[in-house]
């Protein structure tokens, strides 16, 4: 795909650069369109139920072993949702599902959505273990 875009960009550049001054603006617009198309293709979503092994390995965070586990689990039937994927494929948990979704993986066109419980951060350990300050030599009075 990159070769096709590069060849097309080279052809357009050589065709329009020889021309008049007004063609420079047209060249910039055409190049902007091709860059936008390339970016869209580079970040295109990969649906776990439709992708082949090579497509799956293109998603950041999915290696050949995970792609094989996904393909094997898919033989039982398509994944219904993210919870189904997490439950059936060893090595994919909520944290990794979130990262895979950010990398472009979808299940039936849906990105992974974290639940409200996981979005709130737990209190830090310093807050839990903080004790009231005491003055030296005096005991704290009970109320």
N, C-alpha and C positions, 0 to 999 in steps of 0.2 A: 504494500500500500504506500509506504514511504517512497519507494522508487517511482511509482506512478505520479505522485504529487511533485516530486523533485523534477522529473522529466517535463511535466506540464508547466511548472514554474519556469524552468529553463527556456522552454519554447516561447512562452509568453514574454519573458524578459527580452529575448533576442528579437522577437517580432516587433515589439513596441518601442524598444530603446532606439532603434534606427529611425523612427518616425519623428513627428513634430513635437513641439514643446507641450501641447495639450495632452499628448498621449501619456505623459508622466503621471498625471492625476489618475487616468484610467488604469495604468499599471499598478499604482498604489492600491486602488480599490480592488482590483482583481487579486492581487497578492493578499490583501486583508481577508478576502472571502476564502481563499485557499487555506490560509493559516487557521481561520475559524473552523473550517470543515475538518482539517487535520486534528485540531484540538478536540473537536466533538467526537471524532472517531477514536481518538486515543483514550478518552474517558467514557466511552460508551458502556452502558450497563451490560453485565453478563448475567443472564438468567440461569440459575442452577439447574432448572429442569430442561433447558434447551441446549445448553453449551456442551461442546465436546471436550475431550481431555485437554487439548491444546488451549482452548478458550479459557478453561478453568485455571490453568497454570499461569495465564497472563494476569490474573487478579493478584494484586499484592497480598501476600500472606498465604497463598495456596501453592504448595509445592506438588511435585509429581505424586507423592504418597497420599496426600489429602485429596487430590483430584481423583485418584484411583478409588479411595474410600467413598467419595461422593458418587462416582459412577456405579460402584457396586451396590450402594444403598438405593440408588435410583432404579435399579433393576426390579426392586420390590414394588415400585410404583412411584409416581411423581411426588415431590415434596409438597405438602399442602400449605405450609407456612414456615416461618423461621423456627418456631418451637419444634416442628416436625424434623427439620434439618438438624437442629441441635441434638434432639433425642436420638436420631438414627445414625449420625456420623460421629465416630470417635475422634476426639481432638478438636471439635468445634463446640465451644461453650459461649456463654453470653458475651464475655469480653472479646473473644476472637470474632464472634458474629458481628459485633459492632464495628470492629476494624475491617472485616471483609466487606461489610456494607459500604463503609467509607471508600474502600478500594474499588467499588463498582459492582459488587455481587448483589443480586436480587433473588427473591423467591416469588415466583408468579408476578414479577414486575414490582414487588414491594421491597423497599429498603427496610433494614432492621430498625425497629423502634425500641428504645430502652424504656423500661417501666418507670413509674414515678418513684418507686422505692430505690432503684439503683441510681437515679439521678441526683439524689441528695447525698452529700458526702458525710461520712460518720465524723463525730467529734474527734479531735485529735487527742492523743493520750495525755498530753500535758494539761489539757482542760479537765480531764477526768481525775487525774491524780493531784491536782492542785489542792493544797490545804491552806486554811487560814493562817496568817502569820501570827506567831506568838512572840511575846517579848521574853527575853532571857530570864530564867529563874522564876517566872510566874506561870501558874497553871491557868488554863483557860476555864472560865466559869461555864457551868452548864446552865442552859435556860429552861 
